[in-house]
Amino acid sequence: MARKHVNLGTAPDKRDLPQKTCAVCAKPFTWRRKWARDWDQVKVCSDRCRAAGTGS
Ligand SMILES: [Zn+2]
């Protein structure tokens, strides 16, 4: 009667979150809740990079 621990459930994983590369510092950054509304338009990882970026 061996009882196996089968872990079929998919644990929530931060790696499941979408990622982008910052257009300014070229570092990868991960989806954040505050970007939920306009993730498509997010191009930089932070306000700092946005300020440094060329985009107006
Ligand atoms: Zn950046």
N, CA, C, O and the ligand as a Tripos MOL2 file, in Angstrom:
@<TRIPOS>MOLECULE
protein
  225   223    57     0     0
PROTEIN
NO_CHARGES

@<TRIPOS>ATOM
      1 N           0.8260   -1.2100    0.0000 N.3       1 MET1
      2 CA          0.0000    0.0000    0.0000 C.3       1 MET1
      3 C           0.8560    1.2540    0.0000 C.2       1 MET1
      4 O           0.7130    2.1320    0.8500 O.2       1 MET1
      5 N           1.6920    1.3070   -0.9160 N.am      2 ALA2
      6 CA          2.5300    2.4950   -0.9920 C.3       2 ALA2
      7 C           1.7060    3.6800   -1.4710 C.2       2 ALA2
      8 O           1.0290    3.6500   -2.4990 O.2       2 ALA2
      9 N           1.8040    4.6690   -0.7020 N.am      3 ARG3
     10 CA          1.0230    5.8480   -1.0820 C.3       3 ARG3
     11 C           1.9640    6.9070   -1.6440 C.2       3 ARG3
     12 O           2.8180    7.4480   -0.9420 O.2       3 ARG3
     13 N           1.7910    7.1710   -2.8700 N.am      4 LYS4
     14 CA          2.6860    8.1290   -3.5200 C.3       4 LYS4
     15 C           2.1950    9.5510   -3.3310 C.2       4 LYS4
     16 O           0.9990    9.8420   -3.3510 O.2       4 LYS4
     17 N           3.1310   10.3820   -3.1570 N.am      5 HIS5
     18 CA          2.7750   11.7970   -3.1540 C.3       5 HIS5
     19 C           2.8910   12.3170   -4.5930 C.2       5 HIS5
     20 O           3.9780   12.6140   -5.0880 O.2       5 HIS5
     21 N           1.7750   12.4090   -5.2110 N.am      6 VAL6
     22 CA          1.7900   12.8970   -6.5820 C.3       6 VAL6
     23 C           1.3980   14.3600   -6.5830 C.2       6 VAL6
     24 O           0.3040   14.7370   -6.1630 O.2       6 VAL6
     25 N           2.2860   15.1400   -7.0480 N.am      7 ASN7
     26 CA          2.0290   16.5790   -7.0530 C.3       7 ASN7
     27 C           1.5950   17.0140   -8.4520 C.2       7 ASN7
     28 O           2.3820   17.5250   -9.2490 O.2       7 ASN7
     29 N           0.3380   16.7930   -8.7040 N.am      8 LEU8
     30 CA         -0.1640   17.1800  -10.0140 C.3       8 LEU8
     31 C          -0.6260   18.6290  -10.0500 C.2       8 LEU8
     32 O          -0.7280   19.2460  -11.1100 O.2       8 LEU8
     33 N          -0.8960   19.1450   -8.8840 N.am      9 GLY9
     34 CA         -1.3710   20.5250   -8.8540 C.3       9 GLY9
     35 C          -0.2890   21.4710   -9.3080 C.2       9 GLY9
     36 O           0.8890   21.2850   -9.0060 O.2       9 GLY9
     37 N          -0.6880   22.4580  -10.0160 N.am     10 THR10
     38 CA          0.2900   23.4440  -10.4640 C.3      10 THR10
     39 C           0.3490   24.5680   -9.4460 C.2      10 THR10
     40 O          -0.5770   25.3680   -9.3180 O.2      10 THR10
     41 N           1.4210   24.6070   -8.7500 N.am     11 ALA11
     42 CA          1.5800   25.6560   -7.7560 C.3      11 ALA11
     43 C           1.7250   27.0000   -8.4500 C.2      11 ALA11
     44 O           2.3440   27.1030   -9.5090 O.2      11 ALA11
     45 N           1.1640   28.0000   -7.8580 N.am     12 PRO12
     46 CA          1.3600   29.3340   -8.4280 C.3      12 PRO12
     47 C           2.8350   29.6920   -8.4390 C.2      12 PRO12
     48 O           3.5410   29.5660   -7.4390 O.2      12 PRO12
     49 N           3.2620   30.1290   -9.5710 N.am     13 ASP13
     50 CA          4.6840   30.3740   -9.7340 C.3      13 ASP13
     51 C           4.8950   31.7480  -10.3550 C.2      13 ASP13
     52 O           4.2420   32.1140  -11.3320 O.2      13 ASP13
     53 N           5.8020   32.4820   -9.7790 N.am     14 LYS14
     54 CA          6.0600   33.8110  -10.3310 C.3      14 LYS14
     55 C           6.5980   33.7270  -11.7540 C.2      14 LYS14
     56 O           6.4860   34.6700  -12.5370 O.2      14 LYS14
     57 N           7.1770   32.5870  -12.0660 N.am     15 ARG15
     58 CA          7.7240   32.4540  -13.4170 C.3      15 ARG15
     59 C           6.6240   32.3330  -14.4530 C.2      15 ARG15
     60 O           6.8740   32.4140  -15.6560 O.2      15 ARG15
     61 N           5.4170   32.1410  -13.9790 N.am     16 ASP16
     62 CA          4.3070   32.1030  -14.9130 C.3      16 ASP16
     63 C           3.9120   33.4970  -15.3860 C.2      16 ASP16
     64 O           3.2200   33.6560  -16.3910 O.2      16 ASP16
     65 N           4.3560   34.4790  -14.6580 N.am     17 LEU17
     66 CA          3.9840   35.8390  -15.0340 C.3      17 LEU17
     67 C           4.7110   36.2490  -16.3070 C.2      17 LEU17
     68 O           5.8440   35.8340  -16.5500 O.2      17 LEU17
     69 N           4.0550   37.0570  -17.1050 N.am     18 PRO18
     70 CA          4.7000   37.5200  -18.3330 C.3      18 PRO18
     71 C           5.9000   38.4050  -18.0360 C.2      18 PRO18
     72 O           5.9800   39.0530  -16.9930 O.2      18 PRO18
     73 N           6.8100   38.4120  -18.9630 N.am     19 GLN19
     74 CA          8.0140   39.2130  -18.8050 C.3      19 GLN19
     75 C           8.2450   40.0570  -20.0380 C.2      19 GLN19
     76 O           7.7990   39.7270  -21.1370 O.2      19 GLN19
     77 N           8.9480   41.1480  -19.8330 N.am     20 LYS20
     78 CA          9.3750   41.9990  -20.9390 C.3      20 LYS20
     79 C          10.8030   42.4350  -20.6780 C.2      20 LYS20
     80 O          11.3430   42.2710  -19.5840 O.2      20 LYS20
     81 N          11.3910   42.9940  -21.7150 N.am     21 THR21
     82 CA         12.7210   43.5670  -21.5590 C.3      21 THR21
     83 C          12.5910   45.0790  -21.5770 C.2      21 THR21
     84 O          11.9400   45.6450  -22.4550 O.2      21 THR21
     85 N          13.2020   45.7160  -20.6210 N.am     22 CYS22
     86 CA         13.1150   47.1620  -20.5200 C.3      22 CYS22
     87 C          13.7720   47.8100  -21.7400 C.2      22 CYS22
     88 O          14.8740   47.4390  -22.1450 O.2      22 CYS22
     89 N          13.0780   48.7710  -22.3050 N.am     23 ALA23
     90 CA         13.5810   49.4360  -23.5050 C.3      23 ALA23
     91 C          14.7300   50.3820  -23.1800 C.2      23 ALA23
     92 O          15.4530   50.8180  -24.0770 O.2      23 ALA23
     93 N          14.8970   50.6960  -21.9130 N.am     24 VAL24
     94 CA         15.9380   51.6490  -21.5390 C.3      24 VAL24
     95 C          17.1670   50.9430  -20.9760 C.2      24 VAL24
     96 O          18.2770   51.1370  -21.4700 O.2      24 VAL24
     97 N          16.9730   50.1310  -19.9560 N.am     25 CYS25
     98 CA         18.1290   49.4910  -19.3220 C.3      25 CYS25
     99 C          18.3420   48.0650  -19.8360 C.2      25 CYS25
    100 O          19.3220   47.4140  -19.4760 O.2      25 CYS25
    101 N          17.4310   47.5860  -20.6690 N.am     26 ALA26
    102 CA         17.5720   46.2690  -21.3030 C.3      26 ALA26
    103 C          17.5530   45.1170  -20.3260 C.2      26 ALA26
    104 O          17.9950   44.0130  -20.6450 O.2      26 ALA26
    105 N          17.0480   45.3680  -19.1500 N.am     27 LYS27
    106 CA         16.9080   44.2720  -18.1870 C.3      27 LYS27
    107 C          15.4940   43.7050  -18.2610 C.2      27 LYS27
    108 O          14.5300   44.4210  -18.5360 O.2      27 LYS27
    109 N          15.3960   42.4110  -18.0100 N.am     28 PRO28
    110 CA         14.0670   41.8140  -17.9910 C.3      28 PRO28
    111 C          13.2970   42.2400  -16.7500 C.2      28 PRO28
    112 O          13.8580   42.3770  -15.6630 O.2      28 PRO28
    113 N          12.0310   42.4410  -16.9340 N.am     29 PHE29
    114 CA         11.1950   42.7330  -15.7810 C.3      29 PHE29
    115 C           9.8900   41.9640  -15.8900 C.2      29 PHE29
    116 O           9.4590   41.5720  -16.9750 O.2      29 PHE29
    117 N           9.2940   41.7670  -14.7660 N.am     30 THR30
    118 CA          8.1350   40.8960  -14.6870 C.3      30 THR30
    119 C           6.8670   41.7070  -14.4640 C.2      30 THR30
    120 O           6.8730   42.7810  -13.8610 O.2      30 THR30
    121 N           5.8220   41.1620  -14.9600 N.am     31 TRP31
    122 CA          4.4960   41.7630  -14.8010 C.3      31 TRP31
    123 C           4.2330   42.1480  -13.3510 C.2      31 TRP31
    124 O           4.5500   41.4160  -12.4140 O.2      31 TRP31
    125 N           3.6570   43.2980  -13.2130 N.am     32 ARG32
    126 CA          3.2410   43.7110  -11.8770 C.3      32 ARG32
    127 C           1.7740   44.1100  -11.9070 C.2      32 ARG32
    128 O           1.2150   44.5230  -12.9230 O.2      32 ARG32
    129 N           1.2020   43.9610  -10.7520 N.am     33 ARG33
    130 CA         -0.2270   44.2190  -10.6620 C.3      33 ARG33
    131 C          -0.5750   45.6420  -11.1090 C.2      33 ARG33
    132 O          -1.6270   45.8830  -11.7020 O.2      33 ARG33
    133 N           0.3130   46.5570  -10.8180 N.am     34 LYS34
    134 CA          0.0030   47.9480  -11.1620 C.3      34 LYS34
    135 C          -0.0210   48.1630  -12.6700 C.2      34 LYS34
    136 O          -0.5250   49.1750  -13.1560 O.2      34 LYS34
    137 N           0.5300   47.2000  -13.4020 N.am     35 TRP35
    138 CA          0.5250   47.3070  -14.8590 C.3      35 TRP35
    139 C          -0.5980   46.4910  -15.4850 C.2      35 TRP35
    140 O          -0.6830   46.3670  -16.7070 O.2      35 TRP35
    141 N          -1.4420   45.9470  -14.6510 N.am     36 ALA36
    142 CA         -2.4760   45.0420  -15.1610 C.3      36 ALA36
    143 C          -3.3020   45.6940  -16.2580 C.2      36 ALA36
    144 O          -3.7150   45.0280  -17.2080 O.2      36 ALA36
    145 N          -3.5380   46.9600  -16.1330 N.am     37 ARG37
    146 CA         -4.4240   47.6320  -17.0940 C.3      37 ARG37
    147 C          -3.7270   47.9220  -18.4140 C.2      37 ARG37
    148 O          -4.3450   47.8380  -19.4750 O.2      37 ARG37
    149 N          -2.4690   48.2580  -18.3580 N.am     38 ASP38
    150 CA         -1.8150   48.6660  -19.6040 C.3      38 ASP38
    151 C          -0.4760   47.9630  -19.8030 C.2      38 ASP38
    152 O           0.5250   48.5780  -20.1710 O.2      38 ASP38
    153 N          -0.4890   46.6970  -19.5560 N.am     39 TRP39
    154 CA          0.7380   45.9060  -19.7360 C.3      39 TRP39
    155 C           1.2360   45.9810  -21.1740 C.2      39 TRP39
    156 O           2.4420   45.9700  -21.4180 O.2      39 TRP39
    157 N           0.3170   46.0560  -22.1160 N.am     40 ASP40
    158 CA          0.7170   46.1290  -23.5210 C.3      40 ASP40
    159 C           1.5450   47.3670  -23.8150 C.2      40 ASP40
    160 O           2.3830   47.3690  -24.7160 O.2      40 ASP40
    161 N           1.3060   48.4010  -23.0570 N.am     41 GLN41
    162 CA          1.9990   49.6530  -23.3300 C.3      41 GLN41
    163 C           3.2550   49.8340  -22.4860 C.2      41 GLN41
    164 O           4.0430   50.7520  -22.7100 O.2      41 GLN41
    165 N           3.4240   48.9620  -21.5310 N.am     42 VAL42
    166 CA          4.5890   49.0870  -20.6660 C.3      42 VAL42
    167 C           5.8480   48.7120  -21.4400 C.2      42 VAL42
    168 O           5.9330   47.6280  -22.0160 O.2      42 VAL42
    169 N           6.8150   49.6100  -21.4480 N.am     43 LYS43
    170 CA          8.0490   49.3360  -22.1920 C.3      43 LYS43
    171 C           9.2860   49.4470  -21.3180 C.2      43 LYS43
    172 O          10.3730   49.0270  -21.7140 O.2      43 LYS43
    173 N           9.1250   49.9990  -20.1560 N.am     44 VAL44
    174 CA         10.2760   50.1660  -19.2730 C.3      44 VAL44
    175 C           9.9730   49.5770  -17.9050 C.2      44 VAL44
    176 O           8.8140   49.4050  -17.5280 O.2      44 VAL44
    177 N          11.0340   49.2720  -17.1700 N.am     45 CYS45
    178 CA         10.8650   48.5200  -15.9390 C.3      45 CYS45
    179 C          10.4620   49.3980  -14.7690 C.2      45 CYS45
    180 O           9.9610   48.8970  -13.7620 O.2      45 CYS45
    181 N          10.6700   50.6740  -14.8860 N.am     46 SER46
    182 CA         10.4430   51.5120  -13.7220 C.3      46 SER46
    183 C          10.1870   52.9510  -14.1420 C.2      46 SER46
    184 O          10.4300   53.3370  -15.2850 O.2      46 SER46
    185 N           9.6960   53.7260  -13.2030 N.am     47 ASP47
    186 CA          9.4990   55.1490  -13.4890 C.3      47 ASP47
    187 C          10.8190   55.8180  -13.8310 C.2      47 ASP47
    188 O          10.8810   56.7330  -14.6520 O.2      47 ASP47
    189 N          11.8550   55.3490  -13.1930 N.am     48 ARG48
    190 CA         13.1730   55.9030  -13.4350 C.3      48 ARG48
    191 C          13.5810   55.7140  -14.8880 C.2      48 ARG48
    192 O          14.0760   56.6340  -15.5400 O.2      48 ARG48
    193 N          13.3640   54.5160  -15.3710 N.am     49 CYS49
    194 CA         13.7170   54.2470  -16.7580 C.3      49 CYS49
    195 C          12.7840   54.9990  -17.6980 C.2      49 CYS49
    196 O          13.1960   55.4570  -18.7640 O.2      49 CYS49
    197 N          11.5550   55.1190  -17.3030 N.am     50 ARG50
    198 CA         10.6280   55.8560  -18.1570 C.3      50 ARG50
    199 C          11.0770   57.3070  -18.2900 C.2      50 ARG50
    200 O          10.9990   57.9000  -19.3650 O.2      50 ARG50
    201 N          11.5480   57.8660  -17.1780 N.am     51 ALA51
    202 CA         12.0250   59.2370  -17.1920 C.3      51 ALA51
    203 C          13.2850   59.3540  -18.0380 C.2      51 ALA51
    204 O          13.5120   60.3700  -18.6950 O.2      51 ALA51
    205 N          14.1020   58.3050  -18.0150 N.am     52 ALA52
    206 CA         15.3440   58.3350  -18.7650 C.3      52 ALA52
    207 C          15.1320   57.9900  -20.2320 C.2      52 ALA52
    208 O          15.9750   58.2760  -21.0820 O.2      52 ALA52
    209 N          13.9960   57.3740  -20.5110 N.am     53 GLY53
    210 CA         13.7280   56.9250  -21.8660 C.3      53 GLY53
    211 C          13.4670   58.0700  -22.8090 C.2      53 GLY53
    212 O          13.2820   59.2180  -22.4060 O.2      53 GLY53
    213 N          13.4570   57.7230  -24.0720 N.am     54 THR54
    214 CA         13.2510   58.7460  -25.0820 C.3      54 THR54
    215 C          11.7760   59.0460  -25.3010 C.2      54 THR54
    216 O          11.4060   60.1110  -25.7930 O.2      54 THR54
    217 N          10.9560   58.0980  -24.9290 N.am     55 GLY55
    218 CA          9.5280   58.2840  -25.1350 C.3      55 GLY55
    219 C           9.0160   59.4750  -24.3280 C.2      55 GLY55
    220 O           9.4580   59.7090  -23.2040 O.2      55 GLY55
    221 N           8.1090   60.2010  -24.8930 N.am     56 SER56
    222 CA          7.5810   61.3580  -24.1930 C.3      56 SER56
    223 C           6.3830   60.9510  -23.3570 C.2      56 SER56
    224 O           5.7860   61.7910  -22.6820 O.2      56 SER56
    225 ZN         14.7460   49.6940  -17.0020 Zn       57 ZN57
@<TRIPOS>BOND
     1     1     2 1
     2     2     3 1
     3     3     4 2
     4     3     5 am
     5     5     6 1
     6     6     7 1
     7     7     8 2
     8     7     9 am
     9     9    10 1
    10    10    11 1
    11    11    12 2
    12    11    13 am
    13    13    14 1
    14    14    15 1
    15    15    16 2
    16    15    17 am
    17    17    18 1
    18    18    19 1
    19    19    20 2
    20    19    21 am
    21    21    22 1
    22    22    23 1
    23    23    24 2
    24    23    25 am
    25    25    26 1
    26    26    27 1
    27    27    28 2
    28    27    29 am
    29    29    30 1
    30    30    31 1
    31    31    32 2
    32    31    33 am
    33    33    34 1
    34    34    35 1
    35    35    36 2
    36    35    37 am
    37    37    38 1
    38    38    39 1
    39    39    40 2
    40    39    41 am
    41    41    42 1
    42    42    43 1
    43    43    44 2
    44    43    45 am
    45    45    46 1
    46    46    47 1
    47    47    48 2
    48    47    49 am
    49    49    50 1
    50    50    51 1
    51    51    52 2
    52    51    53 am
    53    53    54 1
    54    54    55 1
    55    55    56 2
    56    55    57 am
    57    57    58 1
    58    58    59 1
    59    59    60 2
    60    59    61 am
    61    61    62 1
    62    62    63 1
    63    63    64 2
    64    63    65 am
    65    65    66 1
    66    66    67 1
    67    67    68 2
    68    67    69 am
    69    69    70 1
    70    70    71 1
    71    71    72 2
    72    71    73 am
    73    73    74 1
    74    74    75 1
    75    75    76 2
    76    75    77 am
    77    77    78 1
    78    78    79 1
    79    79    80 2
    80    79    81 am
    81    81    82 1
    82    82    83 1
    83    83    84 2
    84    83    85 am
    85    85    86 1
    86    86    87 1
    87    87    88 2
    88    87    89 am
    89    89    90 1
    90    90    91 1
    91    91    92 2
    92    91    93 am
    93    93    94 1
    94    94    95 1
    95    95    96 2
    96    95    97 am
    97    97    98 1
    98    98    99 1
    99    99   100 2
   100    99   101 am
   101   101   102 1
   102   102   103 1
   103   103   104 2
   104   103   105 am
   105   105   106 1
   106   106   107 1
   107   107   108 2
   108   107   109 am
   109   109   110 1
   110   110   111 1
   111   111   112 2
   112   111   113 am
   113   113   114 1
   114   114   115 1
   115   115   116 2
   116   115   117 am
   117   117   118 1
   118   118   119 1
   119   119   120 2
   120   119   121 am
   121   121   122 1
   122   122   123 1
   123   123   124 2
   124   123   125 am
   125   125   126 1
   126   126   127 1
   127   127   128 2
   128   127   129 am
   129   129   130 1
   130   130   131 1
   131   131   132 2
   132   131   133 am
   133   133   134 1
   134   134   135 1
   135   135   136 2
   136   135   137 am
   137   137   138 1
   138   138   139 1
   139   139   140 2
   140   139   141 am
   141   141   142 1
   142   142   143 1
   143   143   144 2
   144   143   145 am
   145   145   146 1
   146   146   147 1
   147   147   148 2
   148   147   149 am
   149   149   150 1
   150   150   151 1
   151   151   152 2
   152   151   153 am
   153   153   154 1
   154   154   155 1
   155   155   156 2
   156   155   157 am
   157   157   158 1
   158   158   159 1
   159   159   160 2
   160   159   161 am
   161   161   162 1
   162   162   163 1
   163   163   164 2
   164   163   165 am
   165   165   166 1
   166   166   167 1
   167   167   168 2
   168   167   169 am
   169   169   170 1
   170   170   171 1
   171   171   172 2
   172   171   173 am
   173   173   174 1
   174   174   175 1
   175   175   176 2
   176   175   177 am
   177   177   178 1
   178   178   179 1
   179   179   180 2
   180   179   181 am
   181   181   182 1
   182   182   183 1
   183   183   184 2
   184   183   185 am
   185   185   186 1
   186   186   187 1
   187   187   188 2
   188   187   189 am
   189   189   190 1
   190   190   191 1
   191   191   192 2
   192   191   193 am
   193   193   194 1
   194   194   195 1
   195   195   196 2
   196   195   197 am
   197   197   198 1
   198   198   199 1
   199   199   200 2
   200   199   201 am
   201   201   202 1
   202   202   203 1
   203   203   204 2
   204   203   205 am
   205   205   206 1
   206   206   207 1
   207   207   208 2
   208   207   209 am
   209   209   210 1
   210   210   211 1
   211   211   212 2
   212   211   213 am
   213   213   214 1
   214   214   215 1
   215   215   216 2
   216   215   217 am
   217   217   218 1
   218   218   219 1
   219   219   220 2
   220   219   221 am
   221   221   222 1
   222   222   223 1
   223   223   224 2
@<TRIPOS>SUBSTRUCTURE
     1 MET1         2 RESIDUE 1 A MET
     2 ALA2         6 RESIDUE 1 A ALA
     3 ARG3        10 RESIDUE 1 A ARG
     4 LYS4        14 RESIDUE 1 A LYS
     5 HIS5        18 RESIDUE 1 A HIS
     6 VAL6        22 RESIDUE 1 A VAL
     7 ASN7        26 RESIDUE 1 A ASN
     8 LEU8        30 RESIDUE 1 A LEU
     9 GLY9        34 RESIDUE 1 A GLY
    10 THR10       38 RESIDUE 1 A THR
    11 ALA11       42 RESIDUE 1 A ALA
    12 PRO12       46 RESIDUE 1 A PRO
    13 ASP13       50 RESIDUE 1 A ASP
    14 LYS14       54 RESIDUE 1 A LYS
    15 ARG15       58 RESIDUE 1 A ARG
    16 ASP16       62 RESIDUE 1 A ASP
    17 LEU17       66 RESIDUE 1 A LEU
    18 PRO18       70 RESIDUE 1 A PRO
    19 GLN19       74 RESIDUE 1 A GLN
    20 LYS20       78 RESIDUE 1 A LYS
    21 THR21       82 RESIDUE 1 A THR
    22 CYS22       86 RESIDUE 1 A CYS
    23 ALA23       90 RESIDUE 1 A ALA
    24 VAL24       94 RESIDUE 1 A VAL
    25 CYS25       98 RESIDUE 1 A CYS
    26 ALA26      102 RESIDUE 1 A ALA
    27 LYS27      106 RESIDUE 1 A LYS
    28 PRO28      110 RESIDUE 1 A PRO
    29 PHE29      114 RESIDUE 1 A PHE
    30 THR30      118 RESIDUE 1 A THR
    31 TRP31      122 RESIDUE 1 A TRP
    32 ARG32      126 RESIDUE 1 A ARG
    33 ARG33      130 RESIDUE 1 A ARG
    34 LYS34      134 RESIDUE 1 A LYS
    35 TRP35      138 RESIDUE 1 A TRP
    36 ALA36      142 RESIDUE 1 A ALA
    37 ARG37      146 RESIDUE 1 A ARG
    38 ASP38      150 RESIDUE 1 A ASP
    39 TRP39      154 RESIDUE 1 A TRP
    40 ASP40      158 RESIDUE 1 A ASP
    41 GLN41      162 RESIDUE 1 A GLN
    42 VAL42      166 RESIDUE 1 A VAL
    43 LYS43      170 RESIDUE 1 A LYS
    44 VAL44      174 RESIDUE 1 A VAL
    45 CYS45      178 RESIDUE 1 A CYS
    46 SER46      182 RESIDUE 1 A SER
    47 ASP47      186 RESIDUE 1 A ASP
    48 ARG48      190 RESIDUE 1 A ARG
    49 CYS49      194 RESIDUE 1 A CYS
    50 ARG50      198 RESIDUE 1 A ARG
    51 ALA51      202 RESIDUE 1 A ALA
    52 ALA52      206 RESIDUE 1 A ALA
    53 GLY53      210 RESIDUE 1 A GLY
    54 THR54      214 RESIDUE 1 A THR
    55 GLY55      218 RESIDUE 1 A GLY
    56 SER56      222 RESIDUE 1 A SER
    57 ZN57       225 GROUP 0 **** ****
